Amino acid sequence: MNRQPDPKKESTNLAPGSMVKINADTLHVELDGEIVILGLETEQYYGLSAVGAQIWRLIQHDMTLEEVQQALQEEYDVPPAVLWQDLVQIVGTLVEERLVSVD
C-alpha cells in the first residue's frame, strides 16, 4: 500500500525551535528526486515528492524547523507564513505516522 502523508493534517505542538529526528525504525531511499519511506513499525510505505522530499533531506542534518524553513525560503518564492504552514503540516503528518519525532 503506497500512502502519501496527508498535507491537510496539522500539528499544533511544533515550534520554530523544534528539532525533528527520523525514527530509528524508519528506512528511506531517494529515487528520481522523490523519497520513499518505509515505517518498519507500521509496515507502511510513503512517498514524498518536491517540497516534502526536500524537507526530509533537511531534517537529516539536525536542523530546527526554523532552520529548515530558512533553507526552503532560499529555494522557493513563497511568503514565509505560507511556507511555515506547509512545513508544519508536512512535519505534523510525519509525526502522526510515527516516521519522525520532535524534541
C-alpha contacts under 8 A as a table, 3 or more apart, distances in Angstrom:
res1	aa1	res2	aa2	distance
1	M	44	Q	6.75
1	M	45	Y	6.84
2	N	44	Q	7.35
2	N	45	Y	5.61
2	N	46	Y	5.64
2	N	47	G	7.17
3	R	44	Q	7.35
3	R	45	Y	6.15
3	R	46	Y	4.70
3	R	47	G	6.69
4	Q	46	Y	4.96
4	Q	47	G	5.20
4	Q	48	L	6.76
5	P	46	Y	6.88
5	P	47	G	7.66
5	P	48	L	7.84
5	P	90	I	7.21
5	P	93	T	5.80
5	P	94	L	6.78
5	P	97	E	7.75
6	D	9	K	5.99
6	D	90	I	7.59
6	D	93	T	6.42
7	P	10	E	7.68
7	P	86	D	7.49
7	P	89	Q	5.48
7	P	90	I	5.44
7	P	93	T	6.84
8	K	89	Q	6.41
9	K	89	Q	5.75
9	K	90	I	7.78
9	K	92	G	6.87
9	K	93	T	6.00
10	E	88	V	6.50
10	E	89	Q	4.54
10	E	90	I	7.71
10	E	92	G	5.48
10	E	93	T	6.87
11	S	14	L	6.45
11	S	88	V	6.67
11	S	89	Q	6.60
11	S	91	V	7.98
11	S	92	G	4.64
11	S	93	T	7.47
14	L	18	S	6.14
14	L	88	V	6.75
14	L	92	G	7.58
14	L	102	V	7.74
15	A	18	S	5.23
15	A	65	L	7.13
16	P	64	T	6.61
16	P	65	L	5.03
16	P	66	E	4.50
17	G	64	T	5.34
17	G	65	L	6.13
17	G	66	E	6.23
18	S	64	T	5.36
18	S	65	L	5.73
18	S	66	E	7.91
18	S	102	V	6.32
18	S	103	D	5.80
19	M	62	D	6.86
19	M	63	M	6.27
19	M	64	T	4.59
19	M	65	L	6.42
19	M	102	V	5.60
19	M	103	D	5.15
20	V	59	I	6.17
20	V	62	D	7.26
20	V	63	M	7.40
20	V	64	T	6.88
20	V	65	L	7.35
20	V	100	V	6.51
20	V	101	S	5.72
20	V	102	V	4.58
20	V	103	D	6.46
21	K	59	I	6.74
21	K	60	Q	7.20
21	K	62	D	7.19
21	K	100	V	5.41
21	K	101	S	5.34
21	K	102	V	6.31
21	K	103	D	7.83
22	I	26	T	6.91
22	I	59	I	7.58
22	I	60	Q	7.07
22	I	99	L	6.24
22	I	100	V	4.31
22	I	101	S	6.50
23	N	26	T	5.49
23	N	98	R	7.46
23	N	99	L	5.65
23	N	100	V	4.90
23	N	101	S	6.41
24	A	27	L	7.92
25	D	39	G	6.39
25	D	40	L	5.36
25	D	41	E	6.43
25	D	99	L	7.87
26	T	37	I	6.92
26	T	38	L	5.75
26	T	39	G	4.72
26	T	40	L	5.83
26	T	41	E	7.89
26	T	99	L	5.98
27	L	37	I	5.71
27	L	38	L	5.11
27	L	39	G	6.57
27	L	40	L	7.41
28	H	35	I	6.66
28	H	36	V	5.51
28	H	37	I	4.29
28	H	38	L	6.12
29	V	35	I	5.76
29	V	36	V	5.43
29	V	37	I	6.68
30	E	33	G	6.20
30	E	34	E	5.55
30	E	35	I	4.50
30	E	36	V	6.26
31	L	34	E	5.27
31	L	35	I	6.24
31	L	36	V	7.26
33	G	49	S	7.08
33	G	50	A	7.38
33	G	53	A	7.43
34	E	47	G	7.05
34	E	48	L	5.69
34	E	49	S	4.64
34	E	50	A	6.81
34	E	53	A	5.80
35	I	47	G	5.78
35	I	48	L	5.02
35	I	49	S	6.46
35	I	53	A	5.45
35	I	56	W	7.80
36	V	45	Y	6.99
36	V	46	Y	5.74
36	V	47	G	4.66
36	V	48	L	6.44
37	I	45	Y	5.37
37	I	46	Y	5.05
37	I	47	G	6.27
37	I	48	L	7.97
38	L	43	E	6.84
38	L	44	Q	5.85
38	L	45	Y	4.26
38	L	46	Y	6.45
39	G	42	T	5.45
39	G	43	E	5.49
39	G	44	Q	5.44
39	G	45	Y	6.07
39	G	98	R	7.56
39	G	99	L	6.17
40	L	43	E	4.87
40	L	44	Q	7.17
48	L	51	V	7.90
48	L	52	G	5.12
48	L	53	A	5.02
49	S	52	G	5.52
49	S	53	A	5.07
50	A	53	A	5.41
50	A	54	Q	6.41
51	V	54	Q	5.03
51	V	55	I	6.16
52	G	55	I	5.09
52	G	56	W	6.28
52	G	90	I	6.82
53	A	56	W	5.05
53	A	57	R	6.28
54	Q	57	R	5.03
54	Q	58	L	6.22
54	Q	72	L	7.95
55	I	58	L	5.13
55	I	59	I	6.22
55	I	68	V	6.97
55	I	72	L	7.89
55	I	87	L	7.70
56	W	59	I	5.37
56	W	60	Q	6.58
57	R	60	Q	5.51
57	R	61	H	7.50
58	L	61	H	5.62
58	L	62	D	7.79
58	L	63	M	6.91
58	L	68	V	6.22
59	I	62	D	5.75
59	I	63	M	5.73
59	I	64	T	7.80
59	I	68	V	7.16
60	Q	63	M	7.66
63	M	66	E	7.87
63	M	67	E	5.71
63	M	68	V	6.22
64	T	67	E	5.12
64	T	68	V	6.26
65	L	68	V	4.91
65	L	69	Q	6.05
66	E	69	Q	5.02
66	E	70	Q	6.21
67	E	70	Q	5.02
67	E	71	A	6.21
68	V	71	A	5.16
68	V	72	L	6.18
69	Q	72	L	5.07
69	Q	73	Q	5.95
69	Q	83	L	7.07
69	Q	84	W	6.58
69	Q	87	L	7.27
70	Q	73	Q	4.99
70	Q	74	E	6.53
71	A	74	E	5.41
71	A	75	E	6.93
72	L	75	E	5.14
72	L	76	Y	6.07
72	L	83	L	7.99
73	Q	76	Y	5.31
73	Q	77	D	6.80
73	Q	78	V	7.28
73	Q	80	P	7.09
73	Q	83	L	7.47
74	E	77	D	7.71
78	V	82	V	6.66
78	V	83	L	6.38
79	P	82	V	5.40
79	P	83	L	6.32
80	P	83	L	5.03
80	P	84	W	6.03
81	A	84	W	5.12
81	A	85	Q	6.22
82	V	85	Q	5.15
82	V	86	D	6.26
83	L	86	D	5.16
83	L	87	L	6.05
84	W	87	L	5.01
84	W	88	V	6.09
85	Q	88	V	5.24
85	Q	89	Q	6.17
86	D	89	Q	5.09
86	D	90	I	6.19
87	L	90	I	5.31
87	L	91	V	6.05
88	V	91	V	5.23
88	V	92	G	5.65
89	Q	92	G	5.07
89	Q	93	T	6.20
90	I	93	T	5.22
90	I	94	L	6.35
91	V	94	L	4.96
91	V	95	V	6.21
92	G	95	V	5.07
92	G	96	E	6.20
93	T	96	E	4.95
93	T	97	E	6.12
94	L	97	E	5.15
94	L	98	R	6.30
94	L	99	L	5.35
94	L	100	V	5.83
95	V	98	R	5.00
95	V	99	L	5.95
95	V	100	V	5.12
95	V	101	S	5.73
95	V	102	V	7.52
96	E	99	L	7.73
97	E	100	V	7.91
98	R	101	S	7.05
